[in-house]
Amino acid sequence: MNIIITGGCGFVGSSLCLFLKQNLKNSKILSIDNLSKNYSKFNQKILKKHNIKNKKINLGKFNSLKHVNFKADIIIDCSAEPAVEISKKKIVNVIESNFISTLNILEKNKKDGSKLIFISSSRVYPINNSYKKFQDYKKKKIIPTFTEQDNLKGAKTIYGFTKSASEELIKEYSYSEKIKYIINRCGIISGPGQYGKVEQGLISLWMWRHINNINITYNGYGGKGLQVRDVLFINDFCELIIIQIKNFTKYENNLFCVGGGQKNLINLKNLTKICQKISKNKLKVRKNPKTSIYDVPYYVTSLKKIKKFSNWKPKIYLNEGLKDIYKWMILNKPKINKFF
Ligand SMILES: NC(=O)c1ccc[n+]([C@@H]2O[C@H](COP(=O)([O-])OP(=O)(O)OC[C@H]3O[C@@H](n4cnc5c(N)ncnc54)[C@H](O)[C@@H]3O)[C@@H](O)[C@H]2O)c1
């Protein structure tokens, strides 16, 4: 099976390249990535060691895949600028990298007769809905989740808009060009290999700062660290993708909410506690009460639909997942220092 992984030198894409290479025998994988992150070249070298080639292409340019001769059976789209705050500052770049790229990929699907797995984002939901669910969570002592049926109307950030627009474009191409797709709408994904920044990759950033004694700040919502997310660890995500590749027809032309779910829910304060316990280091916490208009206080994934389709469920819980990140960081500290 020939597989193209776009964004193959990013966190999710490189993990997937290596996982599929190891677990899908007879697969031939090509990564396509413009190496825009400071860690992309490092990941490219790791892929090379495993005989996975990366083609440096800017997917945001019209027709950028026209001359790629590698005929794929399936394309897994993991390329994007994933940081919401960057999408506020670099609107055109983000629309190119996150939306025009989807158009180019769909054209390649059409040319090759290939299938598509698209990694979408929980940020397609309107910001207001997160506030409403957060109120219910605090007042009613329930754990509201976001489902495939939830309303998408309302401001959602430019990043969220590009993901939502890409989802719609994929459905259009599926209707008119018969392209078969699976959309996984993901919440936070984390794990070893993630070089977290303030704007993206909070879980790994938190652990890195604990290991290296760098101050942390609770940003927004009064600076109390009470905002909530669920976390999916990368190995569980890769296992789901393999299941979907092997049983594509069962999942095809469907959208799934994918995340850590209610069992992997955590707020920032408790994340600090776990990081403290694992790293045996207590940091000074700064408080910045001001909330960005692009931030959301709450997101937890409904796993009902994906569980109905499969036996898959997240197996790695928070303590174990954070210990894995800790071990990877300690083992590779000098090599990865410059990427945080
Ligand atoms: N990590 C998460 O928590 C998370 C959550 C939900 C969805 N996602 C989605 O998963 C995918 C991967 O995210 P990630 O965390 O690995 O991010 P990442 O930034 O580590 O990886 C993205 C990769 O895409 C490449 N890229 C960006 N623009 C490109 C362009 N124009 N042409 C070619 N390559 C380009 C980058 O160089 C990078 O290597 C993204 O689509 C993201 O929106 C991630």
The ligand as a MOL file (V3000), in Angstrom:
LIG
                    3D

  0  0  0     0  0            999 V3000
M  V30 BEGIN CTAB
M  V30 COUNTS 44 48 0 0 0
M  V30 BEGIN ATOM
M  V30 1 N -1.3330 18.3270 18.1790 0
M  V30 2 C -2.5930 18.5580 18.4950 0
M  V30 3 O -2.9420 18.7270 19.6740 0
M  V30 4 C -3.6540 18.5700 17.4140 0
M  V30 5 C -5.0050 18.5890 17.8030 0
M  V30 6 C -6.0010 18.5910 16.8200 0
M  V30 7 C -5.6370 18.5810 15.4840 0
M  V30 8 N -4.3270 18.5820 15.1350 0 CHG=1
M  V30 9 C -3.9820 18.5810 13.7100 0
M  V30 10 O -3.0370 17.5460 13.4740 0
M  V30 11 C -2.1560 17.9370 12.4290 0
M  V30 12 C -0.7220 17.8320 12.8960 0
M  V30 13 O -0.4910 18.6950 14.0050 0
M  V30 14 P 0.8890 18.6870 14.7800 0
M  V30 15 O 0.6050 18.8800 16.2150 0
M  V30 16 O 1.6790 17.5240 14.3630 0 CHG=-1
M  V30 17 O 1.5500 20.0350 14.2410 0
M  V30 18 P 3.0510 20.3000 13.7690 0
M  V30 19 O 3.1590 21.7730 13.6120 0
M  V30 20 O 4.0130 19.6080 14.6610 0
M  V30 21 O 3.1170 19.5990 12.3440 0
M  V30 22 C 2.5940 20.1670 11.1890 0
M  V30 23 C 3.5600 19.9340 10.0560 0
M  V30 24 O 2.9700 20.4860 8.8660 0
M  V30 25 C 3.9780 21.1300 8.1350 0
M  V30 26 N 3.3800 22.1940 7.3240 0
M  V30 27 C 2.7450 23.3110 7.7580 0
M  V30 28 N 2.3810 24.0730 6.7290 0
M  V30 29 C 2.7820 23.4290 5.6190 0
M  V30 30 C 2.7100 23.7330 4.2170 0
M  V30 31 N 2.1470 24.8550 3.7870 0
M  V30 32 N 3.2340 22.8490 3.3460 0
M  V30 33 C 3.8160 21.7070 3.7740 0
M  V30 34 N 3.9280 21.3760 5.0630 0
M  V30 35 C 3.4090 22.2290 5.9830 0
M  V30 36 C 4.9500 21.6890 9.1610 0
M  V30 37 O 6.2380 21.8970 8.6240 0
M  V30 38 C 4.9170 20.6090 10.2440 0
M  V30 39 O 5.9830 19.7000 10.0850 0
M  V30 40 C -2.5730 19.3670 12.0310 0
M  V30 41 O -3.4620 19.2900 10.9430 0
M  V30 42 C -3.3120 19.8590 13.2450 0
M  V30 43 O -4.2450 20.8450 12.9130 0
M  V30 44 C -3.3230 18.5750 16.0710 0
M  V30 END ATOM
M  V30 BEGIN BOND
M  V30 1 1 1 2
M  V30 2 2 2 3
M  V30 3 1 2 4
M  V30 4 1 4 5
M  V30 5 2 4 44
M  V30 6 2 5 6
M  V30 7 1 6 7
M  V30 8 2 7 8
M  V30 9 1 8 9
M  V30 10 1 8 44
M  V30 11 1 9 10
M  V30 12 1 9 42
M  V30 13 1 10 11
M  V30 14 1 11 12
M  V30 15 1 11 40
M  V30 16 1 12 13
M  V30 17 1 13 14
M  V30 18 2 14 15
M  V30 19 1 14 16
M  V30 20 1 14 17
M  V30 21 1 17 18
M  V30 22 2 18 19
M  V30 23 1 18 20
M  V30 24 1 18 21
M  V30 25 1 21 22
M  V30 26 1 22 23
M  V30 27 1 23 24
M  V30 28 1 23 38
M  V30 29 1 24 25
M  V30 30 1 25 26
M  V30 31 1 25 36
M  V30 32 1 26 27
M  V30 33 1 26 35
M  V30 34 2 27 28
M  V30 35 1 28 29
M  V30 36 1 29 30
M  V30 37 2 29 35
M  V30 38 1 30 31
M  V30 39 2 30 32
M  V30 40 1 32 33
M  V30 41 2 33 34
M  V30 42 1 34 35
M  V30 43 1 36 37
M  V30 44 1 36 38
M  V30 45 1 38 39
M  V30 46 1 40 41
M  V30 47 1 40 42
M  V30 48 1 42 43
M  V30 END BOND
M  V30 END CTAB
M  END
